[in-house]
Amino acid sequence: EEDYNQYISAVQTLNILFTCAVFLVTIPFYNTISGLLDMSLPVYLTFFIYLVYHPSVLYMQNREKQLLNYKSNILISALMSLPPTLIALLMIFIYKKAGNPLLEEARIMGMFISQAIVGFVIIFLLYRKGKTFIKLKYWKYALKFSLPLIPYALSVIILNQSNLLMIKSSNGDSVAG
């Protein structure tokens, strides 16, 4: 179990470093990316912060499932779904009452705030259990299985975004969601 915790902790560090590297590479092209994806800067930043903490939430949930700790897994699921939904609804209500037209942004930020808090607590807990930031043996093992999946994942994202962009251009924003 200790080796497993170290593996999760080391892979978590790899994920965080990779996400930060992608962010640093893409930020100079923000205007182009923003034009293609119709994404404001706060949503763009939120997206990358989400990519930092969300894999750790999944690591923790998978860890708890494998160790048969179903109660803590249910707690994580509840904390990642109920408070964000309530906060998002509250923020939409506040934005609407204030006359702010950016209701989608209010929903995204409302969902993000409490999920980020839970996510960063989970990152801390995984580091506390694993006590490992860098272990090249684990990184090589993880990359051997993960690298072939990156082109597939990117193609799925591009396909989904291109569908959304085509719907927006032919039918308008209201139909695309």
N, C-alpha and C positions, 0 to 999 in steps of 0.2 A: 504493500500500500504506500510505503514511503517513496519507493521508486516511481510509482504512478503519480503521486503528488508532485514530485520533482519534474516529471515529464510535462505535466499540465502547466506548471509554473514556467518552465523554459519555453514551451510552445507559445504560451501567452505573451512572453517577452518578444518572441519572433513576430507574432502577429502585430503587436504594438509598434515595433520598429518598422515593419513593412508598411503599415498604414501611414505612419509619419513620413516615410520616404515617398510614398505615392502622393501624399498631400503636398510635400515640398516640390515634387516634380510637376504637379498639375496646377498649383496656385498661380504661376505666371500665365497660364492659359485660361484663367478663370473667365474672362470676358467671352472667349470663344465657346467654352463649355456652357456657360450661362445662357448664351444665345441659342445653343442647340437644345439644352434641356429645360430652358425656361425656369431657372433656379436662382433665387435671390442669394446674396452672400450669407445671410444668417442660416438659410436652409442648407447651403453648400457646406458651411462649417459644421452644422449639426450633423450632416451626413457623415463627415469624417470622424467626429467624436463618437457617433453611433458605431462606426466600424472599429473603434478602439475598444469599447466596452462590450458590445453584443456577443462577439465570439467567446469572451470569458463567461458570459451568462450561460451560453450553450455548453462550454466546457464543464461548468459547475453542475448543470442539470444532467449531463451525461455521466459525470462522476457519481452523482447521488443515485442515479438509476442503477449504475453498475454495482454500487455498494448496497443496493436495496434500501436506500434511505428515501422512501417515497414521500414521507411527510414533508421533508425539507424541499423536495422537488416540487410538490404542490404549492408550498409557501412561495417559492421563487416564481412559479407561474402566476400565482395570484398577485404578487407584488409587481410583476411586470405587465399585468393586464388591467387590474381594477383601478388602482390610483391613477395611472396614466389616462384612462378613459374619462374618469371623473374630472381630472384637471383639464383635459382637452375640452370637455364640454363647458366647463367654467370659463376657460379662456375665450372660447368662441362666443359665449354669452357676453362677456366683458367687451370683446372687440366689437360685437354687433351693437351693443348698447352705446359704445363710444363713437359709433359711426365709422370704424376702421374697416375698409373693404378687404383686408388681407385675412379672410377667415381661414383659408387653407394653411397659411403660415401659423395662425393661432393654434390650429389643430395639431400641426406638426410639433410646434414648440411645447404645447401642453402635454403631448404624449412623451416627448423627449425628456422633459425636466425630471420627472420622478423615475423614469427608466434609467436615466444617466446616474442618478444618485444610487439606485440599487446596483447598477452595473459597476460603478467604481468601488462600492463596498465589496462586491464579489471579487473584483480584481485584487483588492487588499487581502481578502480571506484566502484566495488561492495562493498568493505569494507567501502568506503566513504559514500555510500548510506545506507548501513545496520548498520554501527557503532556497529557491534556485532561480537565478535570472538568466544565466547563459550556461548552456551545456551543449557543446557542438555535436555530441553523439545524438542527442535528442533532436536537434535541429535538422541534422542530415536525415535522420529517420523520417521526420515529419515532412520534409521537403521532397523526399523520394516518392511519397504517396500523393502529396498535394500539388506539385508542379504540373503534372499532366492534366489536372482538373481545372487549372486556371483558364486555358483557352475555352474550354466548355462553358465555364461560368461567365466569362466575358461575352461569349456569343449569345448566351441566354439574355443577359442584360441588354446587349445591343438590340437583339430582336424585340424584346419588350418595349424598349424606348422607341424604336423605329415604328412599331405598331401605334404607340401613343401619339407620336409626331404626325403620322399619316392621318389618324382619326382627327386630331386637332386641326390639321390644315384643310381637311375636306369638310368637316362638320362643325368645327368651332370648339372653343374651350369647354363649354358647358356639357357637351356630349362626352368629351374625353375624361372628365372627372377631375 
